Amino acid sequence: MGLADWLRVFRTLHEKAKKGELTGADAEDYRAGCDELARALLSAQRLTLKPNEVPRHVLRVARALQVNLETKVSSVRATTIDVSVTGFSVLLGKVPPNEEQTATVRIPGAEPIVVGVMPGEWKQQPGTVRVAFLFQKLPDAARARLELLVIDTALSQLAG
């Protein structure tokens, strides 16, 4: 099966997954397809997986989502640069405090995901700071929604 055919079959499974219609072998084929797609995209980006990492959980995609970050003393609204099921990156005016914050991530057509996040790596840029936030204790239902969003975004950027 060629790439275009594989993508056509996978897109059909993805649409079923978005509607919650996957069962049995289709669900297994879909998860395997997600990992295969993620592996290919990670390879194209020259990124390698660490032992025991699940490809579909490592894959980050460029996606703008509104996110509110709250600490006990401040609240900041930002837009994601990229997102994965492990976290997201945003541009901020300054380096955030190294403490858990509450993030409200707005997902198009769905309820927002409210979850604790910790700032991870940051990189100073002219006039801003790019900060990667890592999800803390992301519920399974939220993880599944983010996984669909990441795969949906990746597929939207591929021809075929």
N, C-alpha and C positions, 0 to 999 in steps of 0.2 A: 504494500500500500504506500503510495506517495504521500508527501507532506500535505498537499492540498486535500487529498481524500481523508487523511488522518484528522486534519483540522475540522473538516466538515462533520465527521462522526463525533469528534470531541465536542464541538459546539452544540450538537444535538443533546449530548449527555449534560453539558453545562446548563442548557436551558431547562432541562428536566430538574437538575439540581436546584436551580433558582426557584422553581415552583414547588420544591419539596416532593418530587415525584420519583426519586430514585429508590430502588429496592434491590436487595440481593446482589446478583452478579453485576448489574448496572452500577450500583453504588461502589463496588470494588473496582470496576473498570474506570469509573470516574476518578476515584482517588489516585489510582495508578497513572491515569492520564494527566492529572494535575501535577504529580511528581515528575512525570516525563517532560511536560512542558516547562516546569520550573527548572529542571536540570539543564535543558537546552538553553533557556534564557540566561541562567547563571553562567553556563559555559561561554556563551556569547559575550557576557560581560567580564569574562576572565576571572570569575569568582569560584572559589572551591568550597565544598562542604566540609565541615568538621565531622568527625565520627559521631554517629547517631543523630545527626541533624536531618530533619525531614525537609526535602527540597521545597515543597509548597509553603512551608512555614518560614523559610529563609528568604524567599523571593520578595524583593521590594519593587514597587512600581511607582512611577511618577503619577501622583493623584492629588488634586487640590480638594481638601475637605476642611470645613470649618471646625476648629477645635477651641474650646475654652479651657484654660489652665488656671486652677485655683489653688492657692495656699491659704494658710490661716489669715494672712495679712494682705493678699493681693489677688487680682483676677486679671488675666490677659487673654485676649482673643487673638488667634493666629490662624493661618492657613497652612495645611500640610504641604510639604514639598514631595514627600514620598511616604508610602505606608506599606506595612506588612502585618502579619499576624503577631509579630513580636513587638511592634512599636511604630513610630513615625518620626519624621524630622520636620522642624519648623524654623523660620527665621524670627529671632527675637531681638529686642533692643539692647539686652544685656544678658550676661550669663545668669541663669536662674539659680536659686539656692539649691544646694545638694540635699534635697529632702523630698519625700514623697508628696506628690501633688495629685489633685483630682482632675482628670481630663474628661471632658464631655465632647465626644467625637460625633459629629453629625454625618449620618450616612444617608445618601439620597433615597427617598422613598421608604425609609424605615425609622424606627425609634432610635434616638441617639444612644451611643454606648457610653456609659459612665463607668470609669475604671481608674484605679490608682496607677500613677506612672512615676518613674524615677528618671531624672536627667542622666544621660550616659555621656557619650562623646560630644564635644562641642568644638567648633572651629570659628575663630574670629574672621569676619569678612568686613569689607569696608562699610562702616555704619551699622552693621548688624552682627549677630552671632547665629550660626547654624547649629541647632541643638537637636540631638537624637534623644527621644524619650522611649523608655522601655516599659511595656505593660507589666503590671504587677497583678497576679492572680486574676487573669482574664477568664471570665466564665466560658464554659464550653459553647454555649449558644452564641455568645459574642465572637468567639474565635471562628466558629463556622460562618457567621455573617461576614467577617473580615476576609476569610479565605475566599468566599464567593466573590467579594468585591475585588480582591487582588487578581484572581483568575479572570474575572470579567474585564478588568482594566487591561491585563496582558493581552487577552484575546482581541480587544478593540483596537489594539495597536499592531495587530498582525493582519496581513492580507491573506485572502484565501477563504 
